[in-house]
Amino acid sequence: MEWLIFLSLLICGLMIFFIRGILEEKKKEKEFLRQLKENYGKNPDREYEFQEYEVISRYYKTRHQEGFTVDDITWEDLGMDFLYKSMNYTMSSAGDEYFYYLLRTPVFSMKELKERERLISYFMEKEEERRILQNKFHKMGRTKKASITDYMNWLENVQEEGNLGHYTASILLVISLMIMAFSPSIGVLLFIGVVSFNIKTYLTRKGEIGPYLVTFAYILRMLKEIEEFQSLTIPGCEHYLERMMEARRKFQKFQKGSYILMSSGKPTGSILEIPLEYMRMFLHIDLIKFNKMLKQLKSLRGEVEEILFIIGYLESMISIGAFRKSLPYYTVPQFSKELHIHCEGLAHPLLENPVSCSLKEERGVLVTGSNASGKSTFLKAVAVNILLAQTIHTVYANYYEGAFVRLYSSMSLRDNLLSGESYYMAEIKALKRILDASKKEAEPPVFCFVDEVLRGTNTIERIAASSKILKTLTSERSLCFAATHDVELTYILESIYTNYHFEEEVRKEDIYFSYELHKGRAMTRNAIKLLKIMGYENNLVQEAEELASHFIEKGYWESV
């Protein structure tokens, strides 16, 4: 009777523990869904470790072999790492990696952009459906040490082994037990020998396969959440969910019995944990299961990539909607065949209080003005929004119209000390890649952005070479926006470039920048006045002004 009472209490205790765990999970899920609703459109507060961010880029780096992508120079010039982090609202590794890939691979297809727009708009309107999917993606989680792409590639290099040896070891163990019934001494010796051999080979192989179980764990989590999609009704996503369900059905053998392998070495609190672990060491049941799952997973790589793509794609569309919600205003871009740009109220999405600009141009643009007046920010704002138009179908402006283009820049280069390459060499190589790209007639035209052309060389050669390079960069196949301090270029190129400038107002003890774009070339020269504001000696400032005035009047420099 006592043992019945004890057993009843034990069962009740386990049931209470189990039910409490379920309720706790439900509570966490409810709180997470509440946060999704409240934080929709708020700037992400996620912090990225260096290694984690490198992992995110791996999907792109293994898939950008064909077609146009934003190269490293342009990506860094535009500060796209910072922009990615400010607009990434995805919940899983698949979402992180695909959204990065999406931003680096602009498309030239209205059909694709229309489909993206359909999903973005759908998720912005359907809060409940959006949160259901986000919750599923969140449960899939992230792999921070390596990308899913890396893990799948590493699995290809895992040495496959047959299960014959493991089956033989298990059979020998059973035989030793049978011999013990007839000859205990011989049976015990054989049993000890077989067990020792099995444990040794088990620990060796288990150490080898340990790192690859991360891949199995992520894919199993992913499949578990996808399995629940079949009970969901999300009208805007039937096609994508059906594709995932179709791919998932091929993983039934992979999933079946996976607990034997995936629970190995993990404390579960189950009373069966200890005997099960001994069974693994003696009979190699988890190693046998690993070999089977590895073979199955390798044959299903295409299905894995299909599922990862769909998850990443849907998450990216949700993320774009949240990004739109975070902006004070935005517009859906209009595309035409003519190489031009027309924008109203365009601004840079990383600036908290930006000064917007408007322009309509079919020619190149040359921007002048003093340092810190807004030239570089203007170039980056236009370039970034061109990229966003062709990737997330969203522009931070009141109106945007332009052509499909390949985007290039040469703006923030630096000396490469490790290779011994000077700034000038880095710059002419960067410009050469743009010139070469503009000659590819089979592809969309080039839209390029250049900040201070050939700043790494002397004035005479800089102006001579810059004028010819800038002339080449604006043609029927390319359009260039450039910033320069060389006012001479505004006269040399005025027949093919439209001049714009930024102004500043020098006050007694300060300088004021309006950051407003104006038509025409810059007429003010305030660099020497700034020396005085910053506390340079009066006689130095006065002599510098006299030298400059002499050059303007006479056309040559006076000896100092």
Number of C-alpha atoms within 10 A of each C-alpha: 6 7 8 9 10 11 12 12 12 12 12 12 12 13 12 12 11 12 12 12 12 12 11 12 12 12 12 12 14 13 11 16 17 12 12 16 13 10 12 19 19 15 17 17 9 10 9 11 10 8 11 16 19 14 21 26 18 19 20 20 11 10 10 14 9 6 9 17 20 19 13 11 15 22 18 17 19 24 14 17 12 11 15 14 18 18 22 22 28 25 22 21 25 30 30 26 26 26 30 23 23 19 22 23 18 25 23 18 10 14 10 14 18 12 12 20 19 13 20 23 15 19 25 19 12 12 13 13 18 19 20 15 22 23 17 20 25 17 16 23 16 19 18 16 15 19 23 26 22 15 18 18 13 13 19 14 8 12 10 13 15 10 17 10 12 20 15 12 19 19 13 18 21 14 14 23 16 14 16 16 11 10 12 14 12 12 19 16 13 19 21 13 14 20 20 14 14 20 16 14 14 20 12 10 12 17 9 11 16 9 13 16 16 17 21 22 15 17 20 18 17 23 23 16 18 21 15 11 18 13 8 13 11 16 9 14 14 13 10 15 21 13 14 24 17 13 18 21 12 13 19 10 13 19 16 11 13 17 11 17 20 17 14 15 10 9 9 10 8 8 8 9 16 12 9 15 19 12 13 19 21 21 24 27 20 23 21 20 19 25 17 17 21 21 15 15 22 14 11 17 14 12 19 22 16 16 25 21 17 18 24 26 21 25 27 29 26 25 27 28 24 24 23 20 16 18 17 10 13 21 17 17 24 14 18 11 9 12 22 20 19 16 22 17 16 26 26 24 22 14 10 9 9 14 16 18 19 17 14 13 15 17 20 25 23 27 31 28 24 19 13 12 20 23 25 21 17 24 23 21 21 20 23 23 24 27 24 18 25 26 22 27 24 22 29 29 24 17 17 26 19 21 22 26 24 24 24 28 28 26 23 16 15 14 15 12 9 6 7 9 12 13 18 16 15 18 20 15 13 19 21 13 13 22 18 9 19 25 13 12 10 6 16 20 23 28 26 26 28 24 23 21 24 24 17 17 12 9 11 9 11 16 20 13 13 19 18 12 16 24 18 15 23 22 17 13 19 24 28 22 24 25 24 23 17 18 16 12 20 24 12 15 18 15 10 17 25 19 22 19 23 26 22 20 12 14 11 9 10 11 13 11 14 12 20 17 20 17 12 16 20 19 12 12 12 16 11 15 18 17 15 18 15 10 10 13 11 11 10 12 16 13 12 15 14 12 15 15 13 14 12 11 8 9 10 11 12 11 5 5
